[in-house]
Amino acid sequence: MFEDYPVKEDAARVFEVVRGGGVAIFPVSVGYAIVGHSDDSIERMYTAKERSFDKPCGNFGDWEIFNKIVEVSDQAREIVRVITQEHDLPFSIVGPFVPDNPVAKSLPPFAFKNSTKAGTMDLLMNAGPLHDEIARLARENNFAVVGSSANRSLTGSKFVFEDIEAQVRDVADITIDYGLVPYHNDKGLGSSIIDLVSYETIRVGCVYDQICDIIKDGFDIDLKAITAAKG
């Protein structure tokens, strides 16, 4: 995945731009992402995407960030470990978070408001080596990296850089192009998002069926049935 690309160097470049208040676009395994941290960068990102401010951003995370910042049951924690480590799948989770965690506290007010919702946080995990390296830098520097898919809102994830709309590309202070991402699909699906408290599906993603099978077989939890019942 992203072999022959300077992942560590590009991650460092992206992180420095974001830490300096800028906007970055780059590939993760499930599509191209757009991220920032400062209030100005988040506002620019939302405006370029034409995204409703009622929809929060996701946060870049890894196993260590997840364990320190998200408060869920032991069973939910084990589900995340199995999906991301044993099966090596990308996974976005939503759960209650620790507001005093240094990564969360690093966000300025507007960015914090738009990357959390009702005491919960969306964390993208295991989304390829560039994502993971940026998440590591965020953790080690106690500096949150938050964002969304690099596309106009509701148009689907973009799997090659050229498909990102110009109005979105143009807002970025740095762009990284690695060509076609691994989990490309003809439906524009990004990561699957699961609520780790209710086990409701917030968004069906590119490996959703695999995630459902893993959780049903290993934990006797039927995500599809839970989501259908709530619908």
C-alpha positions as CSV (number, residue, x, y, z in Angstrom):
1,M,0.0,0.0,0.0
2,F,1.6,3.2,-1.2
3,E,4.9,1.4,-1.8
4,D,7.8,3.4,-3.3
5,Y,6.4,6.7,-1.9
6,P,8.2,8.8,0.7
7,V,5.5,8.3,3.4
8,K,7.4,9.5,6.4
9,E,8.7,12.6,4.6
10,D,5.3,13.4,3.2
11,A,3.6,12.9,6.6
12,A,6.1,15.3,8.2
13,R,5.4,17.9,5.4
14,V,1.6,17.5,5.9
15,F,1.9,17.8,9.7
16,E,4.0,20.9,9.6
17,V,1.5,22.6,7.2
18,V,-1.4,21.6,9.5
19,R,0.5,22.7,12.6
20,G,1.1,26.0,10.9
21,G,-2.6,26.6,10.4
22,G,-2.9,25.3,6.9
23,V,-5.1,22.8,5.0
24,A,-3.7,19.5,3.5
25,I,-5.0,17.1,0.9
26,F,-3.5,13.6,0.6
27,P,-4.4,9.9,0.1
28,V,-5.5,7.5,2.8
29,S,-6.4,3.9,2.0
30,V,-10.2,4.7,1.6
31,G,-9.9,7.9,-0.4
32,Y,-8.3,11.3,-0.5
33,A,-8.6,13.3,2.7
34,I,-8.6,17.0,3.5
35,V,-7.5,18.0,7.0
36,G,-6.6,20.9,9.2
37,H,-6.5,22.0,12.9
38,S,-6.9,25.8,13.2
39,D,-10.3,27.4,13.3
40,D,-9.5,29.1,10.0
41,S,-8.4,25.9,8.3
42,I,-11.6,24.1,9.4
43,E,-13.8,26.9,8.2
44,R,-12.0,27.0,4.9
45,M,-12.4,23.3,4.5
46,Y,-16.1,23.3,5.3
47,T,-16.7,26.2,2.9
48,A,-14.8,24.5,0.0
49,K,-16.7,21.3,0.5
50,E,-20.0,23.0,0.9
51,R,-20.4,20.9,4.0
52,S,-23.0,21.6,6.7
53,F,-21.5,22.7,10.0
54,D,-24.0,20.3,11.6
55,K,-21.8,17.4,10.4
56,P,-18.6,17.0,12.5
57,C,-15.2,16.2,11.1
58,G,-13.3,13.0,11.8
59,N,-10.1,12.8,13.8
60,F,-7.0,11.0,12.8
61,G,-6.2,8.3,15.3
62,D,-4.2,5.1,16.0
63,W,-4.5,2.3,18.6
64,E,-2.7,4.4,21.3
65,I,-4.8,7.5,20.7
66,F,-8.0,5.4,20.7
67,N,-7.1,3.8,24.1
68,K,-6.2,7.1,25.7
69,I,-9.1,9.3,24.4
70,V,-12.1,7.1,23.7
71,E,-14.2,5.7,26.7
72,V,-16.0,2.5,25.7
73,S,-16.5,-1.0,27.0
74,D,-13.8,-3.7,27.0
75,Q,-15.8,-5.5,24.4
76,A,-15.9,-2.5,22.1
77,R,-12.2,-2.0,22.5
78,E,-11.6,-5.6,21.6
79,I,-13.7,-5.2,18.5
80,V,-11.6,-2.3,17.3
81,R,-8.4,-4.3,18.0
82,V,-9.6,-7.3,16.0
83,I,-10.8,-5.3,13.0
84,T,-7.8,-3.0,12.8
85,Q,-5.0,-5.3,14.0
86,E,-6.0,-8.9,13.3
87,H,-7.9,-8.2,10.0
88,D,-6.0,-5.0,9.1
89,L,-9.1,-3.2,7.9
90,P,-9.8,0.6,8.0
91,F,-12.3,1.5,10.6
92,S,-14.0,4.7,11.8
93,I,-15.6,4.6,15.2
94,V,-17.7,7.0,17.3
95,G,-17.6,7.0,21.0
96,P,-17.5,9.2,24.2
97,F,-14.1,10.8,24.6
98,V,-12.0,12.3,27.4
99,P,-12.1,16.1,26.9
100,D,-9.0,16.6,29.0
101,N,-6.9,14.5,26.8
102,P,-4.0,16.6,25.4
103,V,-4.8,15.8,21.8
104,A,-8.4,16.9,22.2
105,K,-7.4,19.9,24.3
106,S,-5.1,21.1,21.5
107,L,-8.0,22.1,19.3
108,P,-9.2,25.7,19.3
109,P,-12.9,26.4,20.0
110,F,-14.4,26.4,16.5
111,A,-12.3,23.3,15.4
112,F,-13.2,21.5,18.7
113,K,-16.9,22.2,18.2
114,N,-16.8,20.9,14.6
115,S,-14.8,17.7,15.3
116,T,-16.9,16.5,18.2
117,K,-20.7,16.1,18.8
118,A,-22.7,15.6,22.0
119,G,-19.6,14.4,23.9
120,T,-18.5,11.9,21.2
121,M,-15.7,11.9,18.7
122,D,-15.2,10.2,15.3
123,L,-11.8,8.5,15.0
124,L,-10.5,7.2,11.7
125,M,-8.1,4.3,12.3
126,N,-5.8,2.1,10.2
127,A,-6.3,3.9,7.0
128,G,-3.0,3.2,5.4
129,P,0.7,4.1,6.1
130,L,0.4,7.9,5.4
131,H,-2.6,8.2,7.7
132,D,-0.9,6.1,10.4
133,E,2.2,8.2,10.3
134,I,0.3,11.5,10.5
135,A,-1.7,10.0,13.4
136,R,1.5,9.1,15.1
137,L,2.8,12.6,14.8
138,A,-0.5,13.9,16.1
139,R,-0.2,11.7,19.2
140,E,3.4,12.3,19.9
141,N,3.0,16.1,19.5
142,N,-0.4,16.2,21.3
143,F,-1.8,18.1,18.3
144,A,-5.1,16.9,16.7
145,V,-5.4,16.4,13.0
146,V,-9.0,16.6,11.9
147,G,-10.8,16.4,8.6
148,S,-13.0,14.8,6.1
149,S,-13.0,13.3,2.6
150,A,-11.6,15.6,-0.1
151,N,-14.7,16.2,-2.1
152,R,-17.8,18.3,-2.4
153,S,-20.2,17.2,0.3
154,L,-22.4,14.2,-0.5
155,T,-20.6,13.5,-3.9
156,G,-18.7,10.4,-2.6
157,S,-15.1,9.8,-1.8
158,K,-12.5,10.5,-4.5
159,F,-10.0,7.7,-5.2
160,V,-7.6,9.6,-7.5
161,F,-6.4,13.1,-7.0
162,E,-7.7,14.3,-10.4
163,D,-11.3,13.6,-9.4
164,I,-11.3,16.0,-6.5
165,E,-13.3,19.1,-7.4
166,A,-11.2,22.2,-8.2
167,Q,-12.9,24.2,-5.5
168,V,-11.7,21.7,-2.9
169,R,-8.2,21.2,-4.3
170,D,-7.7,25.0,-4.5
171,V,-8.2,25.5,-0.7
172,A,-5.2,23.2,0.2
173,D,-1.9,24.6,1.2
174,I,-0.2,21.3,0.4
175,T,-1.4,18.4,-1.8
176,I,0.0,14.9,-2.0
177,D,-0.8,12.6,-5.0
178,Y,-0.2,8.9,-4.7
179,G,-2.5,7.9,-7.6
180,L,-5.3,5.3,-7.1
181,V,-6.0,4.4,-3.4
182,P,-6.4,0.7,-2.4
183,Y,-10.0,0.7,-1.4
184,H,-11.4,2.4,-4.5
185,N,-14.9,1.4,-5.5
186,D,-17.6,2.4,-7.9
187,K,-20.0,3.6,-5.2
188,G,-17.8,6.3,-3.7
189,L,-17.7,4.6,-0.3
190,G,-15.2,5.7,2.3
191,S,-14.6,4.2,5.7
192,S,-17.4,2.5,7.7
193,I,-18.4,4.4,10.8
194,I,-19.8,2.5,13.8
195,D,-21.1,3.8,17.1
196,L,-19.3,1.8,19.7
197,V,-22.0,2.3,22.4
198,S,-25.2,1.5,20.5
199,Y,-23.4,-0.5,17.7
200,E,-25.5,1.5,15.2
201,T,-24.1,2.0,11.8
202,I,-23.6,5.7,11.1
203,R,-22.1,5.2,7.6
204,V,-21.8,2.1,5.4
205,G,-18.3,2.0,4.0
206,C,-16.2,0.1,1.6
207,V,-15.5,-2.9,3.8
208,Y,-18.8,-2.8,5.7
209,D,-19.8,-6.4,5.0
210,Q,-16.5,-7.7,6.2
211,I,-16.7,-5.7,9.4
212,C,-20.3,-6.9,10.0
213,D,-19.2,-10.5,9.5
214,I,-16.2,-10.2,11.9
215,I,-18.3,-8.6,14.6
216,K,-21.2,-11.0,14.2
217,D,-19.0,-14.1,14.2
218,G,-16.6,-13.0,16.9
219,F,-18.9,-11.1,19.2
220,D,-22.5,-12.1,18.4
221,I,-23.5,-8.5,17.5
222,D,-25.5,-8.0,14.3
223,L,-24.7,-4.5,13.2
224,K,-27.2,-4.7,10.3
225,A,-30.1,-5.9,12.5
226,I,-29.4,-3.2,15.1
227,T,-29.3,-0.5,12.4
228,A,-32.5,-1.8,10.8
229,A,-34.3,-1.8,14.1
230,K,-33.3,1.8,14.8
231,G,-34.3,2.9,11.3
